[in-house]
Amino acid sequence: MIRILDKQRIELSSSLSQDYDISFNNQLKEFSTEFVSAYEAKERRPQSTDDQFYIILYNRNFPADLDKLNILREIDDKNIQKLVNIGKIKDQKGIEYLAAIFKKPKGRKLSEIIEKKGALEETLVTGIILNQLSSSIATLHINGIMHGRVSLEKIYYDETNGNITLMESTSEYVGFYQSVASETFERMVCHPAAKSHRDFEADYYALGVCINSMIFGANAFSGIPDNLVLHIKFESGSFDSLHAMTKAKTNILITAKTEILIRGLLHDKSSERWKDKEIQAWKKRQIGQSSPSRIHRYANSSFTYNDVQFFSTKYLAHALFEDWSLARKTLRITDLSRWMSASSKYPDAEKKLFLMTRGWQSEVIIPDDKIARIIYLLDDTGPIRFRSASFHPDGLGNLLCYINNSDNEQLKNDVFEAIDMGFIEGWIALQEDTEMYKSINLGYNPRRIKFFLRKSEMGFGVERCIYETNPYLTCQSDMLKGYFTLGLAQTLSVLERIKLPPIEDTFDKNIMSYICFHAEVDDSIKIKQLQNLPFFSKSFKLKICAIFALAQKNSGLISLPNTAEWLKNSCIDVTEKINSSLLREKIIENVNKFAQTGDINSFFSALADSKTITKDIIGFRSAKQQFKILSFQKMRLKSQKSLDQIAMHLGLRISVAFSYLICSIVFVVITLIKTH
C-alpha cells in the first residue's frame, strides 16, 4: 500500500505564474492531448535568448505521475526534453491545475521531415540518430521511467546540428496514443489506458519500428485498420510482417547488418529483445543474428477454431477475446486440452486447464469467468481479459481513472466484475516472477481493492479504489473542482475555505473516500466509545465527525474553525436524543467551546461523550420506571372498586396505628404509676 504522507519529497513550485508569462488564450495544439492543455510560456527574466518554453496543465481527472515528473525534473540529458519545473498554477478563470514547464524542442518532428523529404540515409539513422535515441531511452530506464510512446511523432530532429530530442510522455496514459504497429503482442491487445508502465523492453521494440520507418521512409502499416494490423502480426510475427509490408511499399534495400539490428529490436520475446547493451555490441560487430522469434508460431500442430488454424496460444487467446460470445458457444475444452498437451510450452498447462474446467467440459455455454481464466492460461504474459475489458495489473489505476470519466457502462461493469472475481490474483499466480507483483512493487494490494470495491459504506466503493491505485490523484469531488490538492493537509485547508452543504443521510463520496484513503481508514468506521449505544454508534453524522477528527489529527493542522462550525451545525441535532436538558446543555456548551477553537477531535469527543450519554440513558431508564409505577397508581384511582380497596387498606393501617398508639399510652401510664 502506498500512502502519500511524505509530500515533502515532492516539491511543487508556487511561483510559476511569477516566473513565466502564460498565454492562456493561445493553446498549443502540437503539445496538447485530451488529458492536458499546453500554452506558450515566456520567462519574465530570461536566462538564455535561445531557449523557449511552454506549460502543460494536467486535467484534474488525469492521474499525473508526480514521482515520474519529479525524476524527469532532475534528469539533464541533451537528448531528452527538459522538464524545467513542476508546480501549481491558476488559469485565467482562477481554476487551479498541476502544471509542468517544458523546454521547447528544436528542429522538427521526424514524421514531418520524412513526409516531406522521404527516407533518411541508413548511415545517419543507424549512426547519429540511433546513438542518441538508444542512450536517451537507457537513461530513462536507469531512472525507472518507461517512455511508452517512442515514435516519429515524439522525436524532434534538428537538421542544423544533428541533435535529437525525445519528447515527454507525461501528457497521456503510458502508451495511450502509441500505434498498434509499434506495440508488442502483450501491449497491442490491451486497452490504451491500461498498459503496463514497467514494460521497459517495449520502448526498444518501438525504437525498432521507428528505425524501419526512417530508413524506408514509410510507415509499413499506414492506412491499415488496427484490428487487421494485429492479425497480420499474430500470423507472421513482428519482424516478418513489418518486413513484408515495407517491401510492398518501397524498393529501398538495406544492409544485412541493419536488418540484424531491426530483427533484434523487434524480437517478440521480451527477454530476447535487444536493448542498449546489445545495440552497442552490434555497433562493434560483437553480436550477430538474434535467436529466432517463434512466439507467434511455436506449436508443431495447429488448433482449429472458428475455421482458422492457430499455431500460437497468444493468437488463440486474442481470438477468444475478440468474439467473446462465440467463444462461449463454440470452444471445445477437450480438443483444446489435447492440443495444449501436445504443443504447449507449459508442461502443466493441460493439468491447470483440467482443474479450471472440471465439471463443465460438456457445458453448451461456457461461463464468462471460465473463458477469462482460459485466456490468461493461454497467454499468461498478456493482459487480463474479461468480456470487453482488457488490462494489465500495472495499468489498473489508469484504467479506473479513465472509465470513471467515461460513459462506457459496459466497460465499467466488466472491469469491476473482473476485480471482484479475483482475476488479478489469478493472473499474478501464473507469472514467472511473482515478486514483481507484490503490493510494494505493484502499488496496490489486489485483495484490498476487491475488498474496498465490495463495500458500499462511506469511504469505500469505486471511489476508494481509484484513490488506492492513484495515490497522486487530486480529490475528484465537484466541490473541489477549482483546486488541485494533494493529501490531507491541502484538502482540509481548501474545505476550510469553501462553503460546505449540510450533512444529511449521505455526503460527497469522493471527499469521504479521499479522506479515508489518506487517513488510512481501512475498514468500516466504528466509534468504539459508543459501541454499546446503538443509536449513537450507528449515527451517520457522528461517523462523519469521527473521520474528520482523524483526518485533522493525521494532517497536522491544529485549527479548522470553519470546518468544526460546519460539523457542529450539521450534527448538533444528535444531542436531541439526550433526554436530560441539563446534560444536553452541558454537551452543547462543550461542543460550542471546542468548535470555536477549531479542534475537531475535542469537538467530536465532547459530542460523543460516552459517560454523559450513558448517565443520561441510565437516568432516563430510572425515571421511566418510576413513571410507570406512578402511572399505574394513577390508573387505579379511576376505579371505584380500587378506591374501596384502597380505603379499606388505609382504614386497616390507621386502625393498627391507633391501636399501637393506645397501647403505648397505656404502657407509659402504668410505668409512671409504678414509679410513684
N, C-alpha and C positions, 0 to 999 in steps of 0.2 A: 504494500500500500504506500502510495506517495502522498505525503501530507505537505502542503505548502505553508509551512510555518516559519520558513527561513528566507523571507523575501530580501533580506539584506544582501544576499549574494547576487541578486539581480538588480542592478541599478538602472532605474528608469529616469531619464533626464526630464526635468520640468521646465527646461529653458529653450526648447526647440523653437517656440514662437518668438523668443527674443534673439536667437542666433540666426534664424532664417526668415526670409520674407516669402510667404507661401502664396502662390497664385491659385486660390481655390476656384476661381472662375474658368480656369484653363486646365481641364483634365487631360492627362497624357494617356491616350488610348494604347499607345505602344507598350506601356508598362502596367496597365490596369488589367484586372481579371474580374470575374463575377464575385470574387471574395475580397478584393482590395481595390482602392482607388488611388491613382498616382497623380501628383501635381508638381509643377515646376517649383523648385526651392532655390532661392538665391541667398548666399551668405551675406549677412549685414556687414561683417568685417572680413572680406575675402583674404584667404591665406595664399591663394595662387590664382593667377589670371587664367590658367588653362583649365582648371577643374570646374565642372558643372555638376549640379546635384538635382535630385528630385526626392519627393517624400511619398511614402506609401502609408495610407490609412487602412488599417485592417478592420473589416467588418466585425461588429461586436459578436456576431454569432459564428465567427470563424475562429477555430482554436489555434491561434498563432503559437508556435513553439518557442517560448521565451528562452529556454535552455539553448536551443539552436541559434537563436538570434544573438544571444549573449556570447556564444562561442565565435560566431561569424564576426562579431564586432572586434574580437581580439586577433583574428587572422589578417595578416598583412602579406598578401601574395599578389604580385602584379597581374597575374592571370585570372584571379578570382575577383569578381566585382566587390568593391569595398563598401562594407556597411559602416557608415561613419558614426551613427548614434541611434539609440532607441529611447523612446520616452512617450509621454502623453501630450496630446495637443487637442485644442478645440477648433472646429471648423467655423465657417462664417455664421452658422446657425447656433453656435455655442454647444454643439454636441461633442463630447469628449471621446477620443479614439486612442488606441495604441498605435504608435507611428514609428516608422524607421526611415532614416535619411540614408540614401544610397548615392554613390558617385556615379554619374552617367558614364556609360561605356564609350570608348572612342572607336570610330570606324562604323561598319555596317553589319547587319546580320549576314551570316554566311548563306542563308537561304535566299536573301535578296541578291547577293553577289552572284551566286550560281544561276539564279533565274535570269539575270541579265547577261552574264559573261559565259555561262556554261561550265563545263568541268574544270577543276583545278589540276595543276600539274601533280603527277603522282609523287614526285620527289618532294614537292612543297608539303603535300598532305602528310606523307609518312616521315617527314623530317621536322621542320619547324612547328607545324600545327600539331602533329601528334605528340611531340615532346612536351609542348605547353599544356595540352589538354590532359594527357596522362598524369603529368605532375600535379596539375590542379585537382583532379579527381582524387589522387592519392593523398593530397594534403587534407581534403575534406574528410576522407575516410579515417585518416590518422586521428582527426579531431572528433570522430564519432558521428559524422554527418553524411547521410546519403543524399545525393543531389536529387535523383528521381526523375529528372527532366532533361537529361543530356540530349540535345537535339540541335539542328541547324538554326532553329528559331531562338535558341538560348545562347548561341555562340556569336560573339561580335569579332570581326577581323579588321584590324587597322592596316590597310594596304600600304601606308607610308612607311611603317617600320616593322610590319610582320607580327605585331603583338596580337595575342588572342585574349579575349575577356569572356570567362564563363559566368553567365548571369545568375542572379539569385534564384532560388526556387522556394522561397518562403511565402510567396503570394498565392499558393494553391495547395490543396492536399497533395501529399507526396505522389507524384506521377499522375495527377488528375488529368492533365492535358496531353500526356505522352501518347503517341500513336500506338496502335496495336502492333504495327510493323516493328517498332523499336522496343517492344517489351518481350520478356522471356515467357515461356509457356505458363509459368506459375502466375505471372502478373497480368497477362493479357486476358485471362478468364475471370479476373477479379473485378468487383465494382470499382470504378475510377476513384472513389473516395475511401476505399477500404484496403489499399495496398500496404504491404509491409514497408516500414521506414528503416529496416535493418538489412535489407537485401542488397548489400553493397556491390556484389558481383554484377547486378543488373545494370549499374552505371557503365561498366565496361562493355556489356552487351550493346547498350545504346551507342557507345562510342564506336563500336564496330559498324553499326548501321550508318552512323554519320560519315565515317571514313569511306565506306562504299559509295554513299551519295555524293561526296565531294569529288572522288576520283572519276566516277562515271557521269557526274553532272545531272543525275536524275534520281528521283525517289522511286525505287523499284515498284512500290505498291500504290503509287498515286492513282486516284480515280477508282480504286477497287474497294468495295464495301468492307467494313471491318470484319463482319462475320465470314466473308469469303477469304480474306487475308488469313484469318485464324485457321480455317480449314486447310488452306494451302500449306501453312507452316506445320500443322499437325501431320499432314500427309508426307511431306518431303523433308522436314527438318529445317532449321533456321538458315543455315548457310546455303544448302542446295536450293531452297525455294527462292532466297534472295538472289543467288547467282543466276538462276534460270530466268527470273523476272527481269533482272538487269540486262541480261543478254538480249532479251526480247525488245528492249527499248534503245539499246545503243550498240555500236560496233567497236567501242573502245576496248583495248586489250590492256591487261595489267601483268606485271611480272609475277613469277611463281612465288617470289619472296613475299610480296604484298598479299597474294592470295592466302598464303600460310597465316599471315597476320590476321586477316579478316576471319578466316576459319577458326582461329584460336579464340578470338574475341566473341564469336557467335556460337561457341560451344554450348549445346543445350543442357549440359550437366554443369551446375554452378561450381562444383568443386574442381572441375577440369577447365573452367573458363580462364582465359588469360587475364592477368591483371598487370599492374605497373612493373612488377618484378620480371614477369615473362616478356613484357614489351621491351624492357631494357636488354634482356638477354637476346631477344630476337634481333635487335639493332646490331649487336656484336656478333651475330651469327652463332650464338652459343646454344640455340634451341631450334629444333626443326619442327616437323609436322606434329600437330597436336593429335591426341588419341581420337579415334573415330567417335562421332556423336551419334549414339544409337537410341536415345530416349524415345524418339518418335516411332522407332521400328525395331524393337529389340526381341520381340516374340518370333519363334520359328514358325508357328502356325497362327492362323487368323481366327478371330471370333466374329461371327456374322450376327449383326444386329441391325434391324430395320433395313435389310438388303445391302448393308455396307460392311466391308471386311475391315476389321481393326487389328493392327499389329502392335498396338500400344494401349496400356491401361489408362494412360493420361487422356488419350484421344477418346477412348470409350467413356471415361468419366465425364468428359465435356459433352459428348453426345447425349448421355443420360440427362444431364442438367439442362441442355438446350431444349429438350422437349420432355418436360417432367411428367406430364400426364401420360404420354406414350410409354415412357419407361415403366411406369407403374403397371401398365396393362400388358406389355409385351416382353419384358425382360424375363428370361428363364434362368432361375438360380442354379439349377443342376448343370445346365450347359456352361454357365459362367464359371462354376466351381471346377469343372473338369478342365476348362481352358486355362484357368489360373494355375491349377495343379501342374499342368504340362509346361507352361511358359512363363510363369511369374518369377520375377527376380527375388520375391519374398517367399522363402520356403514355408512359412507358416500361414501364408495368406489364405489357403484353402480352409485351414482349420478355423481361422478367425471368421471367415465368411460363413462357415457352417454354424458356428456358435451364434453369430448375429442373425442367421436366418432360420434357426431351428424352430420348428413348429409351424412355419408358414411357407415352406418351399412350394407347396402346391396351391397357395392362395392365388385367386384370379387377379385381384387387385393388391399390389404390394403397398403397405402403409408408407406414408411420406417419410417418417423418421428412419425407416429401414433403407429407403433409397438414398437418403443423405449419408448414412453410415457406409453403405456400399461404395458411394462415390469417394469418400475420403479414405477408404481402404484401397480402392483402385489407384487413387492419386494422393498419396499421403503428404506430398510436398506442395500440392495445390491448395487453393483456398477452401474454406468450409462452404458448402453449397446446400441450400435448402429452398426449394421452390424458386422464388425469384431473387433470393438473396445469395450473394457470393462475396465472402470477406475473409481476410487473413486476420488472425487474432491480434496481430500488431496494429491493424487498422480499425479495430472495433470502435475506439473512441472517436476517430474521424467520421466513421460511418454514422454513429449515433448523432453527432452534431449535424451532419448533412441531412439525414432523414427527419430530424427534429424541425428543420426548416423547409421540408418538402411536403407536397400534397400526395405523395405516393403512399397511400394507406396500406396497400398490399405489401410493399417492401417493408414498411414498419412492422406489420404483424409478423412477417416471415422472419425478420431479424430477431424480434422479441421471442418468438417461439423457438428459434434455434438456440438462443441463450438458455431459455427455460428447460429445454430438453437435454442440456449438458453436452452439446456438440463440441464446444470449445475444449472441455476437459478430455473428451474422447479423441479429438484431433491431436491434442498435445501428447496423449499417451502413446500415439503411433510414431512420434518423431524420434529420430536417432539421438538428438541432443535435447533432452527434456529440460536441461539446466537453462537453456535459452529462454524457456517459457515459465520460469518461476516468477513469482509476483514481483520480486525486486528488479527483474530484467524486463518483464512484460509491462510493468507499470500499473497493474491492477491484478486482483485475485478473481479468477473466473467464478469461483464458488460464491464469493461475496456479491459479485454482480448479479448472479442468479438469485441470491437471497434478497437483495435490495429490490430487484425487479418485481419479485412476487409480493412484496409488502406494499399495501395500499395506504399505510398510515402516513401521517405528516412527516416530511423529511426523507421519504423514500420514494420508490417507484421509478419511472423512466428518468425523471429529472435528476434524481440522485445518481443513477448510473452514468449519466452524461458527465457530471462533475467528477465522479470517481475515475473515469477514464480520460478526462481532460482537465487536469489539475490547474492549468493556467487559464482556463476559460473564465471570462468575467461573468458575473451573475446575469442570467438571461431574462430576469423579470422586466416587464414593461415599465414598472415603477422606476427602474434604474437605466432605462434605455438611452438616457443622455449622458451616462457616465461610464468610465472604464475603471473598474475596481479589481484589486487582487487581494484575496484573503479577508480575514475578519475585520481587522482594524480599518481598512479603507472602506469596506462595505458598510460597517456600522456607522462610520463617520458621515457617509452620504445619507444613510437613513435618518441620521440625527438632524440633517438639514432640510429634508423634504417632508411634506405632509402625508401621513400615512392614513389609510382608511381604517375605520373601526374593525375590531376583530369580531367576527360573527361565528358561525359554525364551521367556517373554513377560512384559510388565509393563503396568500400567494405561495403556490407550490415551489416555484423556483427559488424564492428567497429562503424558505424554510429548508429546502434540500441543500442549497448552497451553504447556509449557516451550519446545518447538521454535518455536512462533509468536513468543513474546515474546523468545526468544534469537536470533531471525532465522536459524534453520536452514532454508534454502530448498531443500535437495537432500539426497540420500542421505548418511548420516553415514559419512565416511571418515576413518580415523586415518592421517594422512599418514606419520608416522614408522614405521608398521608395515606399509606397503603391500606391501613385498617379503616379508612374513612372513605367509602366508595364514591360518594358524590364528588368530593374534593379531589380524590386521586384520579378520577376519570375526566375531570374538567378540562375541556379543550383549551380554554383561556389560560388556565394555570400552567398547562404544558407549554404554551407559547412563552409565558413568562419564564419558565424554567430554562428553556432553550436560549432565550436572550440573556438570561443571567449567566449561563455557562459561556456563551459567546463573548460577553463583555470580560469575563474573567480570563479567558484564553487570549483575548485580543490585546490585553494590557492597557486598555482605555479605562481611566479612573472614573470619569463622569460622563454620563449621557442623559442630561436632564430632560431633553425633549422626548427622547425615546421612552424614558421612565414615565413621563407625564402621559404619553400616548397609551402605554400599557396600563397605567392607573385608570385612565378614563374608560378603557375598553374592558377592564377586568374587575373594577370596583364592585360591580353588581354581584360578584361571587359572595361578597360579605352579607348579602341579603339572606343567605341560608343560615346565618348565625342568629339565633333566637334572642339572646340576651342583648338588649340595647346597650348596656354598659360595656360588655365585651366587644360588641360590634364597633362602638365608638372608639374603643382603645386600639383596635386593629386599624381602623381608618386613620386615626391620629398618627400611628407609626408609619403607615403606608404613605401618607402625605409628607411626612418628615423626610423619609428616605427618597421619595420621588423628586423632591426639590433638590437634593444633593446629586441626583443622577446615578446613585448607586443601585443598580438593578438587582444585584444579588441580595443586598439588605432589604430592598423593597419587596422582593419575592419571599424572603424569609419571614417578613412581617405579615405578608398576605397569606402565606401558607403556614402560619404558626400553629403547629400541631397541638401544643399544650393548651393554648387558648381555645382552639376549636374542640378539643376533647373535653375540656372543662365545660364548655357550653353544651355539648351533647349530653354529658352526664347530668348537668343541672336541668336540662330540658326533660330528660327521661324521668328524673325525680319529681319535677313539677307536674309532668304528665300523669304520673302515678297518683300523686296527691289530688290532682284534679279529678281523676276517675273516681276516687273514694268519695270526694265531696259531691260529685255529680250523682253518684248512687244514692247518697243520703238525701240529696235534694229530691230525687225522684220518689223516694219512699214517702216524703211529706205530702205528696199529691194523692195518696190512697187513704180512705177513711179507716179501713181495716188496719193499715200500717200505723195510722195515728193512734188508734185504740191500743195496739200492741205497745207502741212507744210509751203511751200514757200509763199503761199497766206496769211496764218495766220501770218507768220513772217513779210511779207510786210505790212499788215494792222497794226500790232503792231508798226512797225518802223514809219509808216505814222502818226499814232496817237501820238507817242512820239515826232516826228518832229514838229507836229502842236502845241503841248504843249510848245515845246522849243521856237517857233516863237512868240507865244502869250506871253510867259514870257519875251522875249527880248523887245517886243513892250511895254509891261506894264512898264518895267524898264525905257525905254527911255522916255515915256510920263511922268512918275513920276519925272525924272530928269529935264525935260523941265519946268514943273510947279514950281519946287522949285527954279529955277533960274529966 
